[in-house]
């Protein structure tokens, strides 16, 4: 898993990406960068904003309708949802997937 730094708002919280979620992110970044370098960077900023919002208010995101221990953070500009599991005991938020809205919605289930 890739570990992101702690939030300025709460020094205890961390976000960790499963390797598969990092693969999702990199694959999508490459796709948008092939269209245009600036588009790839804009995509990354959208994901970073979603991760920041998860850190700032992790309970604001909706619960997954079938897996209530997971939460769904919809990105603002791009058609992606960050699927994550908040571990309150360790103050860590595990990113399970960075899922495109048009992709098979069940592809990430094996990760949980």
Secondary structure, 3 states (H helix, E strand, C coil): CEEECCCCCCCCCEEEECHHHHHHHHHHHHHHHHHCHHHHHHHHHHHHHHHHHHHHCHHHCEECCCCCCCEEEECCCCCEEEEEEEECCCCEEEEEEEEECCCCCCCCHHHC
